[in-house]
Amino acid sequence: MEICKSCPSVSEEDLRAARKELKIYVDITEEDLMKIYVLAVRHARLRHSAAIPVASVMTRKVFYVSAGTDVRKAAGLLTINRISGMPVVDDDNRVIGVISEADITAGAGGKKKQALLDRVFRRGAAGADALVGDVMSSPPITTLPDADIKEVATILDMRRIKRLPVVDDQGRLLGIVSRGDIVRTGGTR
């Protein structure tokens, strides 16, 4: 139950009527119930005021690539910019995947991945056909700018990932939020 600011105030009379409507015996007075209600409203307000939106901590300058980018170029961008992953976007700037060091180094193993790695890191034209779309993680896990960083921290931990692209309601890239961004806020309070 969320307490809204525009809701009418609750009186002891309202609480008495609600208690009678339950049609069960409740060993609590309207005065005690009002105290509980007031305390619950205070806790709800504190909880809402403690929320930190992703938009306030996300990185807005985001390095990204398209699915058609050569994997070697993507690996170079990760290395040069000292990042471990970046979003993959389509022509409309919608996030369609994420490419990470783990994707490039074939953390999943297997013959197909190994053959791709052999092509990627082989010198010459034979490796030029390995594309980000072949190795990216998809579908992407994303978040919205108004999400609470506590929720994002939980997702990062549960999914064992380091970053989430931040998107608008159309899936277009707005920024990226990482574990480091959350740590820099002083944690999740």
N, C-alpha and C positions, 0 to 999 in steps of 0.2 A: 504494500500500500504506500503510495507516494503522497506526501502532504503538499498541496499546492498553495501558493501564496494568495490566490484569488478565491479560495474556498472560504465559506462562512466559518466563524469561530464556533466551537462546540461548547455548549453549556452543560451544567450538571443535569438539567432537565432533559437535554438530548441524550445524555448517557443513561439516565434512568429509563427513558423510553426504549433505547436500544437494548438495555439489559432485560427489560420485560419481554421484548420481541424474541429474545433467545429461547424463552419458555423452558429454561433450565435454571436450577439454583446456582448462583454464583456468589460465593462468600467474599464480596468486596463492596465497599460503599461507593457511591457516585464520587465522593470526594477523593477517595483513593484512586479510582479509575481516572479522574481528571488529572491527578498528580502523575500517573503513569503516562497519560496522553501528552501532557506538557513536556515531560522528560523525553518521550519518544520523538516529539517534534524537534526538540533541541538536538538530539542525537542525529536525526535525519539532516538537519541544517548543517551540523558540523561535518557530517559525511560528505554532503554535497559541496561544501566550501573547501574541503580537503582534496577534492578531485583535481587532477592536473590534466588538462586536455593535451593530446598528442601534438596539436598545432603549436603549442607553446614551447615544445622541446625538440621538434623534428628538425632535421637538416633540410633546408630548402634548395640548396645547390646540389643536385643529384647527377651523378654520372650514370648514363644508361646507354643501352645498345638496342639494336633491332634484331629480330630472329635471323635476318640475313647477314649479319656481321660475321666475319671470319673469326673462329675461335681463338686463333693466335692474336688477333687484334684485341679481342676482349680480354685475354690473359694479360696483354701488355697494358691495357687501361687499368686493370686491377692492380698490377705491379706499380706502375708509375704513380697512381693516385693513392697508393697504400691503403686499399680497401679490400675486403675479402669477398664482396659480392655486389651486384647491382641489378636493377630492374631491366627487364626486356619489354620494350613497348612496340605497339603497332604504329601504323601511319597516322592514327588519330590520337597518339600519345596515351593510349589505354595500355595498362600493364597486363601483359599476357604471360609473363613468367619471370623467373629470377635466375641469373647465372652467378655461380659462386666458384671459389677455388675448388671446393669439393666436387662440383659438377665437372670441372675441367680435368681434375686429377682422377676422375672415375672412382670415387669412393665406393660406389656400388659394386665395382668389379665386373667380371663376366667377359666372355669372348667378344661380344658386340662392342662394349665400351673399350676394351683393350685394342681392338682393331681401329676404332675411331681415334684413340690416343696415338696409335702408331702413325695414322695419317696426319693428325694435327701437328705432331712434333717432328715429322720427317721434313727434311729440307727440300725445297723446290716446289713445283706446281702440284705435285700429288697431294700435299697437305692443304692446299688452298681451298678444297671443297668442303672442309669441315666447318659447319655453321653453328652459331649459338643455338638456333632452333633445334639442333640435333641433341644437345646436351643439357639445355636449361631445365630447371624444375618448373613444372607446370601441372595444374593451374596454380597461379600464385596465391599466397596467403597475404592479404592486404588488410589495412585498417583505415578508418575514417579520421579526419582531423579532430573531431570532437570526442573521440573515444578517450577514456581515462587511461593514463599510462600504467596503472595497476593491472588493468585488463591486458594490455599489450605485453607487460612483463610476464604475466602468466602464460600467454600464448607462446612467447619466445622460449620460455623455460620448458613448457610441455612439448613443443615441437622440436626443441633442440636446434633452434635457428638463431641467427645473430641480428637480423634486421627484418623490418616489414616496410614495404612501400606504402606510402600514405596516398590515398586516392580520393577523388570527389565522388559524388553519387553516380557518375557516369563511368567510373573506373579509370579516369585520367590521372596521371601522375602529378602529385602536388609536392611530394617530398619523401623523405625516408626517416624512419625512427629505428635507432639501434639500441643495443644493450648499453653502449657507452653514453648515448643521449639520456637514457633513464638514470644511469649511475651519476651523471653530472648534475641531475636535479636534486641529489642528496638521497637517492633511493625512492621508494614509494611511500615514504612517511610512516 
